[in-house]
Amino acid sequence: MLLSARASASPWQDMLWGYKRRYIGWSDVVTLAVDWLLAGSENPTEIELAGLGKSDTQQIGELLRAPAHAESGEEPSDVPVDDEPDDEEWQTPTLSSRKWLFVVHSRLYENRAAYADPLWEVWRIQDDFDYPEELEGFKYFITQADDDPSQHSPAEIRARTYAKWEQYLVQTRNEIGIPE
């Protein structure tokens, strides 16, 4: 996973981004902190997070904010106190948003057999991320210029769309540096 093995150069930013958008919950944050402590970390924030219970969830956003903004060079005081991302945060692509987009697509791709229509799920994910340009190649219901319906069957177009999806995953994994 993106965060579990500290595969990221910015695990705090990635965790805060995913937490604010509910891709991970409070128990995931606590579990990650416990995992990092078991791996030998002595980070005070991780120690504090690892000790939180369900009744302490209001503290998680605040605890994540300081190290996340230290990674980016921002001052935590410049950040809104609430955990809801504002409109600008939703629409501004960041490395963390690219990582989460990759993680969500990768999990869906790996488990595509469990879905009646995985490409419909891709479409829904793209909606969550404001239709990023890097996913233009496999948008649901959109026939690409090289997918002329008079020249290709629906099955061929679908197969090409899956190939583009897989290509996106391989290319993005390499670009953002997530190990296999």
Buried (B, 14 or more C-beta within 10 A) or exposed (E): EBBEEEBBEBBBBBBBBBBBBEBBEBEBBBBBBBBBBEEEBEBEBBBBBBEBEEEBBEEBBEBBBBBBBBBBEEEBEEBEEEBEBEEEBBEEEBBBBBBBBBBBBBEBBEEBEEEEEBBEBBBEBBEEBEEEEBBEBBBBEEEBEEBEEEEBEEEEBEEBBBEBBEEBBEEBBEEBEBEE
